[in-house]
Amino acid sequence: MTSDLIESDSSASDRIVDGQSRRIGEHIRALRRARSLTLVQLAELTGLSHPFLSQVERGHSRASMVSLEKIAGALSTSQVELLAAGAAQTREPDDRRPEVLRAGEGARGPFSSGEARLLVHGGAHAFEPLEWVGENTDLGPYFEHHEDEFLYVLGGAALLDLGGDEAEAGVLRLGPGDSAYYRGGTPHRWCSPDGSRFHLVVVKETPRTGATS
């Protein structure tokens, strides 16, 4: 399992990791205060330590996606939404012009045992598309959220575990061109069957106002 804390410099606890970490931390703090939660209460809800959460909110530590999933669940949002908050805001909220994201752009971050890249610029969107690359053979913990999600395999092979019985969904082997759509509330996780690289596009609904985990 990915560790709760990815340290960039353990001797520099008062140094902001980077702009993305600062923006994510500020967003987490704003959501926590909007829900009238203290850091201690958030720590109890997530199982993460109070000092660690304080460091994350100040941008002094970068949380793994497993930790962001715990934080997101406690704050009634998603880890992808928190990742999106880390992207630099380049447009006004009411700007409805088309946007283009170049290959080297997009917020990036660890996702389970792989690497994720947000495929839109920071800001409000109806859905959240991610590019995901990994080689992990360990399925790791399930992810579960209220929003529907779509997965498409660009390359390699992936095992998709939807948390059902073998007679239902079970663990599915997907290859290039295969896709899956699952409703909100469906536990899901994925890995490589043999340690070779696989490449996914994952599209998730933006969390709805008032949804709870």
Legacy VTK file of the C-alpha trace (Angstrom):
# vtk DataFile Version 3.0
C-alpha trace
ASCII
DATASET POLYDATA
POINTS 213 float
0.000 0.000 0.000
1.215 3.498 -0.770
2.486 5.316 2.301
0.435 8.146 3.811
3.230 10.636 3.277
5.509 11.129 0.294
8.335 13.237 1.664
10.283 15.569 -0.586
12.674 16.637 2.174
12.203 15.319 5.689
14.556 17.969 7.091
12.523 20.859 5.688
9.163 20.490 7.412
8.371 24.196 7.051
9.044 24.347 3.308
6.166 24.297 0.817
6.644 21.264 -1.421
5.378 22.934 -4.593
2.511 25.046 -5.932
0.297 22.027 -6.548
0.650 20.833 -2.944
-0.070 24.348 -1.642
-3.279 24.654 -3.694
-4.479 21.181 -2.689
-3.822 21.979 0.968
-5.677 25.280 0.754
-8.639 23.512 -0.867
-8.710 20.831 1.832
-8.647 23.513 4.530
-11.504 25.415 2.852
-13.631 22.252 2.556
-12.905 21.274 6.165
-13.907 24.696 7.479
-17.017 24.760 5.283
-18.064 21.506 6.982
-17.278 22.941 10.447
-14.652 20.298 11.157
-11.515 20.767 13.227
-8.235 19.149 12.231
-8.627 16.752 15.141
-12.087 15.722 13.912
-10.788 15.256 10.366
-7.970 13.118 11.737
-10.520 10.923 13.538
-12.620 10.550 10.379
-9.684 9.680 8.142
-7.449 7.674 10.472
-4.576 10.013 9.528
-2.571 11.897 12.123
-3.356 15.467 13.138
0.240 16.686 12.467
0.254 15.056 9.023
-3.036 16.726 8.049
-1.729 20.071 9.299
1.362 19.675 7.116
-0.800 18.779 4.098
-3.086 21.798 4.564
-0.086 24.140 4.701
1.480 22.574 1.599
4.477 21.311 3.585
3.781 17.645 2.771
2.386 15.865 -0.274
-0.299 13.259 0.428
-0.538 10.013 -1.521
-3.720 9.252 -3.439
-4.645 6.698 -0.767
-4.465 9.473 1.840
-6.326 11.879 -0.443
-9.072 9.267 -0.850
-9.469 9.112 2.947
-9.534 12.898 3.200
-11.969 13.168 0.290
-14.343 10.649 1.852
-14.424 12.594 5.099
-15.076 15.842 3.209
-17.783 14.432 0.885
-15.714 14.828 -2.273
-13.283 12.717 -4.331
-9.507 12.345 -4.467
-9.616 13.370 -8.141
-11.401 16.609 -7.214
-8.657 17.317 -4.709
-6.048 16.646 -7.392
-7.908 18.999 -9.739
-7.750 21.703 -7.086
-3.974 21.512 -7.351
-3.988 22.621 -10.975
-3.187 26.267 -11.615
-6.324 28.321 -12.309
-5.897 29.856 -15.771
-9.527 30.825 -16.541
-12.429 32.560 -14.839
-15.170 30.249 -13.463
-17.767 31.534 -15.959
-15.461 31.222 -19.005
-17.230 28.739 -21.318
-14.767 28.809 -24.206
-13.300 25.468 -25.362
-10.003 24.566 -23.755
-7.019 22.536 -24.954
-4.614 20.650 -22.708
-1.189 19.930 -24.173
0.723 16.696 -23.591
3.022 18.194 -20.959
0.242 19.947 -19.043
-2.251 18.841 -16.402
-2.026 18.251 -12.668
-0.133 15.061 -11.886
0.081 12.922 -8.809
0.457 9.402 -7.426
-2.601 7.169 -7.737
-2.356 3.896 -5.816
0.806 2.327 -7.319
0.664 4.318 -10.549
0.760 7.867 -11.848
-2.283 9.972 -12.745
-2.607 13.106 -14.882
-5.711 15.277 -14.959
-6.747 15.832 -18.586
-8.394 19.227 -18.077
-7.146 22.516 -16.687
-8.074 23.551 -13.175
-11.608 24.854 -12.731
-15.222 23.730 -12.801
-16.068 20.822 -15.134
-19.020 18.434 -15.468
-16.675 15.447 -15.331
-13.057 14.695 -14.413
-10.955 12.803 -16.996
-7.693 11.194 -15.869
-4.848 9.474 -17.690
-3.447 6.622 -15.596
-0.268 4.577 -16.074
0.882 1.766 -13.807
2.710 -1.531 -13.462
1.362 -2.621 -10.073
0.428 -6.278 -9.560
-1.127 -5.636 -6.141
-4.782 -4.601 -6.392
-4.469 -2.560 -3.217
-7.476 -1.046 -1.424
-10.854 -0.517 -3.058
-11.940 2.955 -4.102
-15.609 3.825 -3.718
-17.468 7.093 -4.354
-20.961 8.351 -5.109
-20.238 9.381 -8.691
-20.378 7.143 -11.788
-17.084 6.304 -13.496
-15.943 5.166 -16.945
-12.667 3.363 -17.692
-11.024 2.783 -21.087
-7.848 0.751 -21.724
-5.440 2.495 -24.103
-2.629 -0.034 -23.854
-1.469 -3.130 -22.000
-3.669 -5.426 -19.946
-5.434 -4.650 -16.679
-7.352 -6.656 -14.111
-10.424 -4.704 -12.958
-11.954 -5.823 -9.657
-15.464 -4.460 -9.168
-15.987 -6.121 -5.821
-18.700 -8.523 -6.971
-19.041 -12.285 -7.103
-17.338 -14.148 -9.922
-20.791 -14.830 -11.370
-21.500 -11.099 -11.414
-18.751 -8.605 -12.202
-15.884 -10.131 -10.255
-12.369 -9.595 -11.574
-12.313 -8.774 -15.279
-9.301 -8.895 -17.608
-9.344 -5.898 -19.950
-7.156 -5.215 -22.974
-6.652 -2.344 -25.429
-10.006 -1.001 -26.629
-11.958 -2.545 -23.732
-13.951 -0.298 -21.415
-16.097 -0.468 -18.307
-18.791 1.762 -16.817
-19.810 1.391 -13.189
-22.302 3.254 -11.054
-21.501 5.321 -8.012
-21.067 3.223 -4.898
-19.337 0.393 -6.799
-16.046 -0.618 -5.126
-13.278 -0.774 -7.727
-9.546 -1.297 -8.063
-7.180 -2.467 -10.790
-3.716 -3.834 -11.439
-1.493 -5.480 -14.051
-1.834 -9.271 -14.366
1.930 -9.735 -14.824
3.723 -6.503 -13.888
3.785 -5.086 -17.402
2.815 -1.461 -18.033
-0.819 -0.592 -18.703
-2.383 2.698 -19.734
-5.916 3.837 -18.874
-8.228 6.792 -19.316
-10.637 7.143 -16.384
-13.567 9.572 -16.518
-15.504 10.348 -13.348
-18.468 12.591 -12.663
-17.662 15.729 -10.728
-18.875 15.351 -7.108
-22.386 16.680 -6.655
-23.090 19.313 -4.032
-24.410 17.700 -0.887
-23.213 14.159 -1.692
-21.860 12.249 1.280
-19.518 9.296 1.586
LINES 1 214
213 0 1 2 3 4 5 6 7 8 9 10 11 12 13 14 15 16 17 18 19 20 21 22 23 24 25 26 27 28 29 30 31 32 33 34 35 36 37 38 39 40 41 42 43 44 45 46 47 48 49 50 51 52 53 54 55 56 57 58 59 60 61 62 63 64 65 66 67 68 69 70 71 72 73 74 75 76 77 78 79 80 81 82 83 84 85 86 87 88 89 90 91 92 93 94 95 96 97 98 99 100 101 102 103 104 105 106 107 108 109 110 111 112 113 114 115 116 117 118 119 120 121 122 123 124 125 126 127 128 129 130 131 132 133 134 135 136 137 138 139 140 141 142 143 144 145 146 147 148 149 150 151 152 153 154 155 156 157 158 159 160 161 162 163 164 165 166 167 168 169 170 171 172 173 174 175 176 177 178 179 180 181 182 183 184 185 186 187 188 189 190 191 192 193 194 195 196 197 198 199 200 201 202 203 204 205 206 207 208 209 210 211 212
